[in-house]
Each structure stands twice: as structure tokens, then as C-alpha cells.
Amino acid sequence: MNGERVRLIGVERMAGSNPEFGMAEPSQWITRDHDDLKDLNCIFTRVHWAQDKRVLDYCDRHGILVQTEVPAGVGTVLEA
């Protein structure tokens, strides 16, 4: 990253995995969940869909690199 080697240590976080909240995660849960990542010395997380701005803001403030999927529209047709 920026010309330097980086050892990416992290986990995949699944938003909506708490059955109490589903995808309507309150800010306190997002912070608690990501504080756990920091406690585990994670500097990387991978996600499968667009993330709440609060998640991206937390990661930006705390030095966690986020890998997201490339968005593709439903029914997108790729031509050769």
C-alpha cells in the first residue's frame, strides 16, 4: 500500500448477522462489532454488499482496510 508491503490480517464481517437487528444495525452495534475487530488486531475486512456509511467511517477512522464487491446491476448483460 502506497509502495509499502502490508500484511493483511482480518476477517469477513457479515452485516445483518445479529438476529436481534438484522440489517437495521444500530450505531452501538456497529461500533462494538468493529471494536472487536480492532481487539483482534484486524486491519482488513471483506464485505459482500454496499456498507452503511457508519461502517466505512469507522473503518476509515480506525485504519481498517475494506474490500467490497464491485457493484453490478441486476440483469446486467456483458457483451464480448
MODELLER restraints for C-alpha pairs under 7 A, 6 or more apart:
rsr = mdl.restraints
at = mdl.atoms
rsr.add(forms.Gaussian(group=physical.xy_distance, feature=features.Distance(at['CA:8:A'], at['CA:43:A']), mean=6.38, stdev=0.5))
rsr.add(forms.Gaussian(group=physical.xy_distance, feature=features.Distance(at['CA:8:A'], at['CA:44:A']), mean=5.85, stdev=0.5))
rsr.add(forms.Gaussian(group=physical.xy_distance, feature=features.Distance(at['CA:9:A'], at['CA:42:A']), mean=5.28, stdev=0.5))
rsr.add(forms.Gaussian(group=physical.xy_distance, feature=features.Distance(at['CA:9:A'], at['CA:43:A']), mean=5.77, stdev=0.5))
rsr.add(forms.Gaussian(group=physical.xy_distance, feature=features.Distance(at['CA:9:A'], at['CA:44:A']), mean=5.83, stdev=0.5))
rsr.add(forms.Gaussian(group=physical.xy_distance, feature=features.Distance(at['CA:10:A'], at['CA:42:A']), mean=4.35, stdev=0.5))
rsr.add(forms.Gaussian(group=physical.xy_distance, feature=features.Distance(at['CA:10:A'], at['CA:43:A']), mean=5.78, stdev=0.5))
rsr.add(forms.Gaussian(group=physical.xy_distance, feature=features.Distance(at['CA:10:A'], at['CA:44:A']), mean=4.51, stdev=0.5))
rsr.add(forms.Gaussian(group=physical.xy_distance, feature=features.Distance(at['CA:10:A'], at['CA:45:A']), mean=5.44, stdev=0.5))
rsr.add(forms.Gaussian(group=physical.xy_distance, feature=features.Distance(at['CA:11:A'], at['CA:44:A']), mean=6.74, stdev=0.5))
rsr.add(forms.Gaussian(group=physical.xy_distance, feature=features.Distance(at['CA:11:A'], at['CA:45:A']), mean=5.17, stdev=0.5))
rsr.add(forms.Gaussian(group=physical.xy_distance, feature=features.Distance(at['CA:11:A'], at['CA:46:A']), mean=6.78, stdev=0.5))
rsr.add(forms.Gaussian(group=physical.xy_distance, feature=features.Distance(at['CA:12:A'], at['CA:45:A']), mean=5.12, stdev=0.5))
rsr.add(forms.Gaussian(group=physical.xy_distance, feature=features.Distance(at['CA:12:A'], at['CA:46:A']), mean=4.69, stdev=0.5))
rsr.add(forms.Gaussian(group=physical.xy_distance, feature=features.Distance(at['CA:12:A'], at['CA:47:A']), mean=6.16, stdev=0.5))
rsr.add(forms.Gaussian(group=physical.xy_distance, feature=features.Distance(at['CA:13:A'], at['CA:45:A']), mean=6.44, stdev=0.5))
rsr.add(forms.Gaussian(group=physical.xy_distance, feature=features.Distance(at['CA:13:A'], at['CA:46:A']), mean=6.55, stdev=0.5))
rsr.add(forms.Gaussian(group=physical.xy_distance, feature=features.Distance(at['CA:13:A'], at['CA:47:A']), mean=6.22, stdev=0.5))
rsr.add(forms.Gaussian(group=physical.xy_distance, feature=features.Distance(at['CA:14:A'], at['CA:47:A']), mean=6.71, stdev=0.5))
rsr.add(forms.Gaussian(group=physical.xy_distance, feature=features.Distance(at['CA:15:A'], at['CA:23:A']), mean=6.39, stdev=0.5))
rsr.add(forms.Gaussian(group=physical.xy_distance, feature=features.Distance(at['CA:16:A'], at['CA:22:A']), mean=4.10, stdev=0.5))
rsr.add(forms.Gaussian(group=physical.xy_distance, feature=features.Distance(at['CA:16:A'], at['CA:23:A']), mean=4.18, stdev=0.5))
rsr.add(forms.Gaussian(group=physical.xy_distance, feature=features.Distance(at['CA:16:A'], at['CA:25:A']), mean=6.88, stdev=0.5))
rsr.add(forms.Gaussian(group=physical.xy_distance, feature=features.Distance(at['CA:30:A'], at['CA:55:A']), mean=6.59, stdev=0.5))
rsr.add(forms.Gaussian(group=physical.xy_distance, feature=features.Distance(at['CA:43:A'], at['CA:63:A']), mean=6.50, stdev=0.5))
rsr.add(forms.Gaussian(group=physical.xy_distance, feature=features.Distance(at['CA:43:A'], at['CA:64:A']), mean=4.48, stdev=0.5))
rsr.add(forms.Gaussian(group=physical.xy_distance, feature=features.Distance(at['CA:43:A'], at['CA:65:A']), mean=5.97, stdev=0.5))
rsr.add(forms.Gaussian(group=physical.xy_distance, feature=features.Distance(at['CA:44:A'], at['CA:64:A']), mean=5.26, stdev=0.5))
rsr.add(forms.Gaussian(group=physical.xy_distance, feature=features.Distance(at['CA:44:A'], at['CA:65:A']), mean=4.61, stdev=0.5))
rsr.add(forms.Gaussian(group=physical.xy_distance, feature=features.Distance(at['CA:44:A'], at['CA:66:A']), mean=5.90, stdev=0.5))
rsr.add(forms.Gaussian(group=physical.xy_distance, feature=features.Distance(at['CA:45:A'], at['CA:65:A']), mean=6.32, stdev=0.5))
rsr.add(forms.Gaussian(group=physical.xy_distance, feature=features.Distance(at['CA:45:A'], at['CA:66:A']), mean=5.06, stdev=0.5))
rsr.add(forms.Gaussian(group=physical.xy_distance, feature=features.Distance(at['CA:45:A'], at['CA:67:A']), mean=6.35, stdev=0.5))
rsr.add(forms.Gaussian(group=physical.xy_distance, feature=features.Distance(at['CA:46:A'], at['CA:66:A']), mean=5.71, stdev=0.5))
rsr.add(forms.Gaussian(group=physical.xy_distance, feature=features.Distance(at['CA:46:A'], at['CA:67:A']), mean=4.70, stdev=0.5))
rsr.add(forms.Gaussian(group=physical.xy_distance, feature=features.Distance(at['CA:46:A'], at['CA:68:A']), mean=6.07, stdev=0.5))
rsr.add(forms.Gaussian(group=physical.xy_distance, feature=features.Distance(at['CA:47:A'], at['CA:67:A']), mean=6.30, stdev=0.5))
rsr.add(forms.Gaussian(group=physical.xy_distance, feature=features.Distance(at['CA:47:A'], at['CA:68:A']), mean=5.16, stdev=0.5))
rsr.add(forms.Gaussian(group=physical.xy_distance, feature=features.Distance(at['CA:47:A'], at['CA:69:A']), mean=6.98, stdev=0.5))
rsr.add(forms.Gaussian(group=physical.xy_distance, feature=features.Distance(at['CA:48:A'], at['CA:68:A']), mean=6.08, stdev=0.5))
rsr.add(forms.Gaussian(group=physical.xy_distance, feature=features.Distance(at['CA:48:A'], at['CA:69:A']), mean=5.65, stdev=0.5))
rsr.add(forms.Gaussian(group=physical.xy_distance, feature=features.Distance(at['CA:49:A'], at['CA:68:A']), mean=6.69, stdev=0.5))
rsr.add(forms.Gaussian(group=physical.xy_distance, feature=features.Distance(at['CA:49:A'], at['CA:69:A']), mean=6.34, stdev=0.5))
rsr.add(forms.Gaussian(group=physical.xy_distance, feature=features.Distance(at['CA:59:A'], at['CA:65:A']), mean=6.77, stdev=0.5))
